[in-house]
Amino acid sequence: MHWLMREAIEQYVTREEQREAFRQEALDAWNYYQSTGRHVTAEEADAWLAELEAGNDIEPPVSHT
């Protein structure tokens, strides 16, 4: 039973570390946007994702103000 608790704790810690990394990345992106105003519109992002889904390997849209 000890190994089961250890495994559960390891999985929990891994998930929390991943969650914190995701949160920090989002905060960094928000701070960058706040300081520069640079962004990509939802339409631009959707068009890019549609191209990727269609199998086209294209560069992401360039951010702008």
PDB file of N, CA, C and O in Angstrom:
ATOM      1  N   MET A   1       0.815  -1.193   0.000  1.00  0.00           N
ATOM      2  CA  MET A   1       0.000   0.000   0.000  1.00  0.00           C
ATOM      3  C   MET A   1       0.864   1.264   0.000  1.00  0.00           C
ATOM      4  O   MET A   1       0.477   2.288  -0.563  1.00  0.00           O
ATOM      5  N   HIS A   2       2.027   1.184   0.631  1.00  0.00           N
ATOM      6  CA  HIS A   2       2.930   2.334   0.692  1.00  0.00           C
ATOM      7  C   HIS A   2       3.305   2.810  -0.708  1.00  0.00           C
ATOM      8  O   HIS A   2       3.339   4.015  -0.957  1.00  0.00           O
ATOM      9  N   TRP A   3       3.585   1.891  -1.620  1.00  0.00           N
ATOM     10  CA  TRP A   3       3.977   2.262  -2.985  1.00  0.00           C
ATOM     11  C   TRP A   3       2.844   2.976  -3.699  1.00  0.00           C
ATOM     12  O   TRP A   3       3.086   3.858  -4.522  1.00  0.00           O
ATOM     13  N   LEU A   4       1.603   2.600  -3.391  1.00  0.00           N
ATOM     14  CA  LEU A   4       0.450   3.231  -4.018  1.00  0.00           C
ATOM     15  C   LEU A   4       0.327   4.691  -3.570  1.00  0.00           C
ATOM     16  O   LEU A   4       0.052   5.570  -4.387  1.00  0.00           O
ATOM     17  N   MET A   5       0.525   4.942  -2.304  1.00  0.00           N
ATOM     18  CA  MET A   5       0.476   6.315  -1.799  1.00  0.00           C
ATOM     19  C   MET A   5       1.613   7.141  -2.392  1.00  0.00           C
ATOM     20  O   MET A   5       1.424   8.300  -2.763  1.00  0.00           O
ATOM     21  N   ARG A   6       2.781   6.540  -2.476  1.00  0.00           N
ATOM     22  CA  ARG A   6       3.935   7.245  -3.039  1.00  0.00           C
ATOM     23  C   ARG A   6       3.680   7.618  -4.496  1.00  0.00           C
ATOM     24  O   ARG A   6       3.981   8.735  -4.917  1.00  0.00           O
ATOM     25  N   GLU A   7       3.128   6.685  -5.260  1.00  0.00           N
ATOM     26  CA  GLU A   7       2.812   6.934  -6.673  1.00  0.00           C
ATOM     27  C   GLU A   7       1.768   8.042  -6.806  1.00  0.00           C
ATOM     28  O   GLU A   7       1.897   8.914  -7.665  1.00  0.00           O
ATOM     29  N   ALA A   8       0.747   8.014  -5.972  1.00  0.00           N
ATOM     30  CA  ALA A   8      -0.297   9.040  -6.012  1.00  0.00           C
ATOM     31  C   ALA A   8       0.285  10.414  -5.694  1.00  0.00           C
ATOM     32  O   ALA A   8      -0.072  11.404  -6.332  1.00  0.00           O
ATOM     33  N   ILE A   9       1.167  10.476  -4.724  1.00  0.00           N
ATOM     34  CA  ILE A   9       1.790  11.756  -4.361  1.00  0.00           C
ATOM     35  C   ILE A   9       2.670  12.253  -5.497  1.00  0.00           C
ATOM     36  O   ILE A   9       2.641  13.440  -5.822  1.00  0.00           O
ATOM     37  N   GLU A  10       3.450  11.369  -6.106  1.00  0.00           N
ATOM     38  CA  GLU A  10       4.304  11.759  -7.229  1.00  0.00           C
ATOM     39  C   GLU A  10       3.470  12.297  -8.388  1.00  0.00           C
ATOM     40  O   GLU A  10       3.832  13.301  -9.001  1.00  0.00           O
ATOM     41  N   GLN A  11       2.356  11.634  -8.689  1.00  0.00           N
ATOM     42  CA  GLN A  11       1.485  12.093  -9.766  1.00  0.00           C
ATOM     43  C   GLN A  11       0.872  13.449  -9.429  1.00  0.00           C
ATOM     44  O   GLN A  11       0.761  14.317 -10.295  1.00  0.00           O
ATOM     45  N   TYR A  12       0.481  13.627  -8.190  1.00  0.00           N
ATOM     46  CA  TYR A  12      -0.090  14.904  -7.755  1.00  0.00           C
ATOM     47  C   TYR A  12       0.929  16.025  -7.906  1.00  0.00           C
ATOM     48  O   TYR A  12       0.612  17.088  -8.442  1.00  0.00           O
ATOM     49  N   VAL A  13       2.140  15.794  -7.440  1.00  0.00           N
ATOM     50  CA  VAL A  13       3.189  16.813  -7.521  1.00  0.00           C
ATOM     51  C   VAL A  13       3.481  17.146  -8.977  1.00  0.00           C
ATOM     52  O   VAL A  13       3.635  18.318  -9.322  1.00  0.00           O
ATOM     53  N   THR A  14       3.558  16.141  -9.831  1.00  0.00           N
ATOM     54  CA  THR A  14       3.810  16.367 -11.260  1.00  0.00           C
ATOM     55  C   THR A  14       2.705  17.216 -11.870  1.00  0.00           C
ATOM     56  O   THR A  14       2.987  18.164 -12.602  1.00  0.00           O
ATOM     57  N   ARG A  15       1.444  16.885 -11.577  1.00  0.00           N
ATOM     58  CA  ARG A  15       0.314  17.665 -12.105  1.00  0.00           C
ATOM     59  C   ARG A  15       0.358  19.104 -11.624  1.00  0.00           C
ATOM     60  O   ARG A  15       0.117  20.026 -12.404  1.00  0.00           O
ATOM     61  N   GLU A  16       0.660  19.304 -10.355  1.00  0.00           N
ATOM     62  CA  GLU A  16       0.713  20.660  -9.807  1.00  0.00           C
ATOM     63  C   GLU A  16       1.857  21.462 -10.420  1.00  0.00           C
ATOM     64  O   GLU A  16       1.708  22.657 -10.676  1.00  0.00           O
ATOM     65  N   GLU A  17       2.995  20.817 -10.655  1.00  0.00           N
ATOM     66  CA  GLU A  17       4.113  21.508 -11.300  1.00  0.00           C
ATOM     67  C   GLU A  17       3.744  21.904 -12.725  1.00  0.00           C
ATOM     68  O   GLU A  17       4.066  23.006 -13.169  1.00  0.00           O
ATOM     69  N   GLN A  18       3.067  21.006 -13.442  1.00  0.00           N
ATOM     70  CA  GLN A  18       2.631  21.316 -14.807  1.00  0.00           C
ATOM     71  C   GLN A  18       1.605  22.444 -14.798  1.00  0.00           C
ATOM     72  O   GLN A  18       1.654  23.337 -15.643  1.00  0.00           O
ATOM     73  N   ARG A  19       0.692  22.404 -13.859  1.00  0.00           N
ATOM     74  CA  ARG A  19      -0.331  23.449 -13.750  1.00  0.00           C
ATOM     75  C   ARG A  19       0.318  24.803 -13.464  1.00  0.00           C
ATOM     76  O   ARG A  19      -0.067  25.813 -14.053  1.00  0.00           O
ATOM     77  N   GLU A  20       1.289  24.825 -12.573  1.00  0.00           N
ATOM     78  CA  GLU A  20       1.968  26.077 -12.233  1.00  0.00           C
ATOM     79  C   GLU A  20       2.770  26.599 -13.423  1.00  0.00           C
ATOM     80  O   GLU A  20       2.801  27.807 -13.660  1.00  0.00           O
ATOM     81  N   ALA A  21       3.416  25.711 -14.171  1.00  0.00           N
ATOM     82  CA  ALA A  21       4.166  26.134 -15.356  1.00  0.00           C
ATOM     83  C   ALA A  21       3.218  26.737 -16.392  1.00  0.00           C
ATOM     84  O   ALA A  21       3.544  27.752 -17.008  1.00  0.00           O
ATOM     85  N   PHE A  22       2.055  26.127 -16.588  1.00  0.00           N
ATOM     86  CA  PHE A  22       1.058  26.638 -17.522  1.00  0.00           C
ATOM     87  C   PHE A  22       0.559  28.009 -17.072  1.00  0.00           C
ATOM     88  O   PHE A  22       0.427  28.927 -17.881  1.00  0.00           O
ATOM     89  N   ARG A  23       0.285  28.136 -15.781  1.00  0.00           N
ATOM     90  CA  ARG A  23      -0.190  29.404 -15.228  1.00  0.00           C
ATOM     91  C   ARG A  23       0.860  30.497 -15.398  1.00  0.00           C
ATOM     92  O   ARG A  23       0.532  31.628 -15.759  1.00  0.00           O
ATOM     93  N   GLN A  24       2.114  30.163 -15.141  1.00  0.00           N
ATOM     94  CA  GLN A  24       3.178  31.151 -15.269  1.00  0.00           C
ATOM     95  C   GLN A  24       3.357  31.574 -16.718  1.00  0.00           C
ATOM     96  O   GLN A  24       3.596  32.749 -16.998  1.00  0.00           O
ATOM     97  N   GLU A  25       3.244  30.624 -17.641  1.00  0.00           N
ATOM     98  CA  GLU A  25       3.347  30.954 -19.067  1.00  0.00           C
ATOM     99  C   GLU A  25       2.217  31.898 -19.483  1.00  0.00           C
ATOM    100  O   GLU A  25       2.435  32.836 -20.249  1.00  0.00           O
ATOM    101  N   ALA A  26       1.022  31.646 -18.977  1.00  0.00           N
ATOM    102  CA  ALA A  26      -0.114  32.523 -19.287  1.00  0.00           C
ATOM    103  C   ALA A  26       0.109  33.923 -18.711  1.00  0.00           C
ATOM    104  O   ALA A  26      -0.178  34.919 -19.375  1.00  0.00           O
ATOM    105  N   LEU A  27       0.611  34.000 -17.498  1.00  0.00           N
ATOM    106  CA  LEU A  27       0.892  35.310 -16.895  1.00  0.00           C
ATOM    107  C   LEU A  27       1.976  36.055 -17.666  1.00  0.00           C
ATOM    108  O   LEU A  27       1.879  37.266 -17.863  1.00  0.00           O
ATOM    109  N   ASP A  28       3.003  35.337 -18.098  1.00  0.00           N
ATOM    110  CA  ASP A  28       4.059  35.965 -18.893  1.00  0.00           C
ATOM    111  C   ASP A  28       3.498  36.515 -20.201  1.00  0.00           C
ATOM    112  O   ASP A  28       3.840  37.623 -20.615  1.00  0.00           O
ATOM    113  N   ALA A  29       2.633  35.733 -20.847  1.00  0.00           N
ATOM    114  CA  ALA A  29       2.021  36.187 -22.100  1.00  0.00           C
ATOM    115  C   ALA A  29       1.144  37.412 -21.854  1.00  0.00           C
ATOM    116  O   ALA A  29       1.165  38.358 -22.641  1.00  0.00           O
ATOM    117  N   TRP A  30       0.381  37.398 -20.777  1.00  0.00           N
ATOM    118  CA  TRP A  30      -0.476  38.539 -20.450  1.00  0.00           C
ATOM    119  C   TRP A  30       0.362  39.787 -20.175  1.00  0.00           C
ATOM    120  O   TRP A  30       0.036  40.874 -20.652  1.00  0.00           O
ATOM    121  N   ASN A  31       1.431  39.632 -19.415  1.00  0.00           N
ATOM    122  CA  ASN A  31       2.305  40.769 -19.120  1.00  0.00           C
ATOM    123  C   ASN A  31       2.956  41.306 -20.390  1.00  0.00           C
ATOM    124  O   ASN A  31       3.108  42.518 -20.542  1.00  0.00           O
ATOM    125  N   TYR A  32       3.340  40.420 -21.298  1.00  0.00           N
ATOM    126  CA  TYR A  32       3.922  40.854 -22.570  1.00  0.00           C
ATOM    127  C   TYR A  32       2.888  41.662 -23.356  1.00  0.00           C
ATOM    128  O   TYR A  32       3.200  42.725 -23.892  1.00  0.00           O
ATOM    129  N   TYR A  33       1.670  41.158 -23.420  1.00  0.00           N
ATOM    130  CA  TYR A  33       0.601  41.878 -24.117  1.00  0.00           C
ATOM    131  C   TYR A  33       0.358  43.244 -23.470  1.00  0.00           C
ATOM    132  O   TYR A  33       0.226  44.250 -24.168  1.00  0.00           O
ATOM    133  N   GLN A  34       0.302  43.274 -22.153  1.00  0.00           N
ATOM    134  CA  GLN A  34       0.058  44.532 -21.447  1.00  0.00           C
ATOM    135  C   GLN A  34       1.154  45.560 -21.727  1.00  0.00           C
ATOM    136  O   GLN A  34       0.874  46.754 -21.828  1.00  0.00           O
ATOM    137  N   SER A  35       2.388  45.103 -21.851  1.00  0.00           N
ATOM    138  CA  SER A  35       3.490  46.046 -22.044  1.00  0.00           C
ATOM    139  C   SER A  35       3.692  46.443 -23.500  1.00  0.00           C
ATOM    140  O   SER A  35       4.222  47.521 -23.772  1.00  0.00           O
ATOM    141  N   THR A  36       3.279  45.591 -24.451  1.00  0.00           N
ATOM    142  CA  THR A  36       3.543  45.880 -25.867  1.00  0.00           C
ATOM    143  C   THR A  36       2.290  46.117 -26.689  1.00  0.00           C
ATOM    144  O   THR A  36       2.339  46.819 -27.699  1.00  0.00           O
ATOM    145  N   GLY A  37       1.168  45.548 -26.275  1.00  0.00           N
ATOM    146  CA  GLY A  37      -0.055  45.634 -27.064  1.00  0.00           C
ATOM    147  C   GLY A  37      -0.057  44.690 -28.260  1.00  0.00           C
ATOM    148  O   GLY A  37      -1.024  44.649 -29.021  1.00  0.00           O
ATOM    149  N   ARG A  38       1.026  43.931 -28.425  1.00  0.00           N
ATOM    150  CA  ARG A  38       1.117  43.012 -29.567  1.00  0.00           C
ATOM    151  C   ARG A  38       0.215  41.801 -29.321  1.00  0.00           C
ATOM    152  O   ARG A  38       0.156  41.261 -28.217  1.00  0.00           O
ATOM    153  N   HIS A  39      -0.483  41.393 -30.381  1.00  0.00           N
ATOM    154  CA  HIS A  39      -1.432  40.293 -30.256  1.00  0.00           C
ATOM    155  C   HIS A  39      -1.690  39.657 -31.620  1.00  0.00           C
ATOM    156  O   HIS A  39      -1.245  40.163 -32.651  1.00  0.00           O
ATOM    157  N   VAL A  40      -2.403  38.559 -31.607  1.00  0.00           N
ATOM    158  CA  VAL A  40      -2.920  37.897 -32.805  1.00  0.00           C
ATOM    159  C   VAL A  40      -4.422  37.787 -32.593  1.00  0.00           C
ATOM    160  O   VAL A  40      -4.867  37.391 -31.516  1.00  0.00           O
ATOM    161  N   THR A  41      -5.203  38.131 -33.602  1.00  0.00           N
ATOM    162  CA  THR A  41      -6.657  38.057 -33.448  1.00  0.00           C
ATOM    163  C   THR A  41      -7.113  36.602 -33.440  1.00  0.00           C
ATOM    164  O   THR A  41      -6.394  35.709 -33.887  1.00  0.00           O
ATOM    165  N   ALA A  42      -8.305  36.383 -32.930  1.00  0.00           N
ATOM    166  CA  ALA A  42      -8.874  35.038 -32.916  1.00  0.00           C
ATOM    167  C   ALA A  42      -9.021  34.506 -34.333  1.00  0.00           C
ATOM    168  O   ALA A  42      -8.792  33.323 -34.584  1.00  0.00           O
ATOM    169  N   GLU A  43      -9.400  35.377 -35.259  1.00  0.00           N
ATOM    170  CA  GLU A  43      -9.558  34.955 -36.653  1.00  0.00           C
ATOM    171  C   GLU A  43      -8.223  34.505 -37.242  1.00  0.00           C
ATOM    172  O   GLU A  43      -8.161  33.505 -37.957  1.00  0.00           O
ATOM    173  N   GLU A  44      -7.160  35.245 -36.942  1.00  0.00           N
ATOM    174  CA  GLU A  44      -5.831  34.867 -37.433  1.00  0.00           C
ATOM    175  C   GLU A  44      -5.390  33.531 -36.841  1.00  0.00           C
ATOM    176  O   GLU A  44      -4.846  32.678 -37.543  1.00  0.00           O
ATOM    177  N   ALA A  45      -5.628  33.362 -35.558  1.00  0.00           N
ATOM    178  CA  ALA A  45      -5.263  32.109 -34.903  1.00  0.00           C
ATOM    179  C   ALA A  45      -6.081  30.949 -35.462  1.00  0.00           C
ATOM    180  O   ALA A  45      -5.534  29.875 -35.714  1.00  0.00           O
ATOM    181  N   ASP A  46      -7.383  31.150 -35.657  1.00  0.00           N
ATOM    182  CA  ASP A  46      -8.237  30.100 -36.214  1.00  0.00           C
ATOM    183  C   ASP A  46      -7.800  29.702 -37.615  1.00  0.00           C
ATOM    184  O   ASP A  46      -7.766  28.517 -37.944  1.00  0.00           O
ATOM    185  N   ALA A  47      -7.464  30.690 -38.443  1.00  0.00           N
ATOM    186  CA  ALA A  47      -7.020  30.397 -39.810  1.00  0.00           C
ATOM    187  C   ALA A  47      -5.722  29.603 -39.786  1.00  0.00           C
ATOM    188  O   ALA A  47      -5.560  28.661 -40.562  1.00  0.00           O
ATOM    189  N   TRP A  48      -4.803  29.969 -38.910  1.00  0.00           N
ATOM    190  CA  TRP A  48      -3.530  29.263 -38.790  1.00  0.00           C
ATOM    191  C   TRP A  48      -3.764  27.824 -38.333  1.00  0.00           C
ATOM    192  O   TRP A  48      -3.192  26.888 -38.893  1.00  0.00           O
ATOM    193  N   LEU A  49      -4.606  27.651 -37.314  1.00  0.00           N
ATOM    194  CA  LEU A  49      -4.896  26.310 -36.814  1.00  0.00           C
ATOM    195  C   LEU A  49      -5.589  25.453 -37.868  1.00  0.00           C
ATOM    196  O   LEU A  49      -5.338  24.251 -37.949  1.00  0.00           O
ATOM    197  N   ALA A  50      -6.454  26.057 -38.670  1.00  0.00           N
ATOM    198  CA  ALA A  50      -7.126  25.317 -39.743  1.00  0.00           C
ATOM    199  C   ALA A  50      -6.105  24.824 -40.766  1.00  0.00           C
ATOM    200  O   ALA A  50      -6.212  23.703 -41.263  1.00  0.00           O
ATOM    201  N   GLU A  51      -5.123  25.655 -41.078  1.00  0.00           N
ATOM    202  CA  GLU A  51      -4.065  25.243 -42.009  1.00  0.00           C
ATOM    203  C   GLU A  51      -3.260  24.079 -41.437  1.00  0.00           C
ATOM    204  O   GLU A  51      -2.942  23.128 -42.150  1.00  0.00           O
ATOM    205  N   LEU A  52      -2.936  24.159 -40.160  1.00  0.00           N
ATOM    206  CA  LEU A  52      -2.198  23.064 -39.527  1.00  0.00           C
ATOM    207  C   LEU A  52      -3.020  21.785 -39.538  1.00  0.00           C
ATOM    208  O   LEU A  52      -2.500  20.702 -39.807  1.00  0.00           O
ATOM    209  N   GLU A  53      -4.306  21.920 -39.244  1.00  0.00           N
ATOM    210  CA  GLU A  53      -5.194  20.757 -39.232  1.00  0.00           C
ATOM    211  C   GLU A  53      -5.293  20.127 -40.615  1.00  0.00           C
ATOM    212  O   GLU A  53      -5.438  18.912 -40.742  1.00  0.00           O
ATOM    213  N   ALA A  54      -5.213  20.957 -41.650  1.00  0.00           N
ATOM    214  CA  ALA A  54      -5.276  20.466 -43.029  1.00  0.00           C
ATOM    215  C   ALA A  54      -3.963  19.819 -43.466  1.00  0.00           C
ATOM    216  O   ALA A  54      -3.862  19.303 -44.579  1.00  0.00           O
ATOM    217  N   GLY A  55      -2.963  19.847 -42.593  1.00  0.00           N
ATOM    218  CA  GLY A  55      -1.693  19.209 -42.917  1.00  0.00           C
ATOM    219  C   GLY A  55      -0.653  20.144 -43.488  1.00  0.00           C
ATOM    220  O   GLY A  55       0.425  19.702 -43.884  1.00  0.00           O
ATOM    221  N   ASN A  56      -0.955  21.431 -43.539  1.00  0.00           N
ATOM    222  CA  ASN A  56      -0.003  22.411 -44.055  1.00  0.00           C
ATOM    223  C   ASN A  56       0.897  22.894 -42.920  1.00  0.00           C
ATOM    224  O   ASN A  56       0.419  23.346 -41.880  1.00  0.00           O
ATOM    225  N   ASP A  57       2.193  22.792 -43.136  1.00  0.00           N
ATOM    226  CA  ASP A  57       3.162  23.216 -42.126  1.00  0.00           C
ATOM    227  C   ASP A  57       3.531  24.664 -42.391  1.00  0.00           C
ATOM    228  O   ASP A  57       4.462  24.949 -43.145  1.00  0.00           O
ATOM    229  N   ILE A  58       2.795  25.582 -41.765  1.00  0.00           N
ATOM    230  CA  ILE A  58       3.022  27.007 -42.003  1.00  0.00           C
ATOM    231  C   ILE A  58       3.450  27.691 -40.716  1.00  0.00           C
ATOM    232  O   ILE A  58       3.224  27.183 -39.618  1.00  0.00           O
ATOM    233  N   GLU A  59       4.066  28.842 -40.870  1.00  0.00           N
ATOM    234  CA  GLU A  59       4.504  29.628 -39.722  1.00  0.00           C
ATOM    235  C   GLU A  59       3.287  30.230 -39.016  1.00  0.00           C
ATOM    236  O   GLU A  59       2.275  30.518 -39.656  1.00  0.00           O
ATOM    237  N   PRO A  60       3.385  30.419 -37.710  1.00  0.00           N
ATOM    238  CA  PRO A  60       2.281  31.069 -36.998  1.00  0.00           C
ATOM    239  C   PRO A  60       2.137  32.515 -37.448  1.00  0.00           C
ATOM    240  O   PRO A  60       3.090  33.101 -37.961  1.00  0.00           O
ATOM    241  N   PRO A  61       0.964  33.091 -37.263  1.00  0.00           N
ATOM    242  CA  PRO A  61       0.766  34.490 -37.654  1.00  0.00           C
ATOM    243  C   PRO A  61       1.675  35.416 -36.846  1.00  0.00           C
ATOM    244  O   PRO A  61       2.017  35.131 -35.698  1.00  0.00           O
ATOM    245  N   VAL A  62       2.049  36.510 -37.461  1.00  0.00           N
ATOM    246  CA  VAL A  62       2.903  37.498 -36.806  1.00  0.00           C
ATOM    247  C   VAL A  62       2.037  38.397 -35.931  1.00  0.00           C
ATOM    248  O   VAL A  62       0.986  38.874 -36.358  1.00  0.00           O
ATOM    249  N   SER A  63       2.489  38.618 -34.716  1.00  0.00           N
ATOM    250  CA  SER A  63       1.718  39.489 -33.824  1.00  0.00           C
ATOM    251  C   SER A  63       1.843  40.939 -34.268  1.00  0.00           C
ATOM    252  O   SER A  63       2.820  41.323 -34.911  1.00  0.00           O
ATOM    253  N   HIS A  64       0.850  41.732 -33.920  1.00  0.00           N
ATOM    254  CA  HIS A  64       0.805  43.132 -34.323  1.00  0.00           C
ATOM    255  C   HIS A  64       0.094  43.939 -33.249  1.00  0.00           C
ATOM    256  O   HIS A  64      -0.470  43.378 -32.311  1.00  0.00           O
ATOM    257  N   THR A  65       0.124  45.263 -33.391  1.00  0.00           N
ATOM    258  CA  THR A  65      -0.561  46.121 -32.426  1.00  0.00           C
ATOM    259  C   THR A  65      -1.874  46.597 -32.991  1.00  0.00           C
ATOM    260  O   THR A  65      -2.601  47.334 -32.325  1.00  0.00           O
TER     261      THR A  65
END
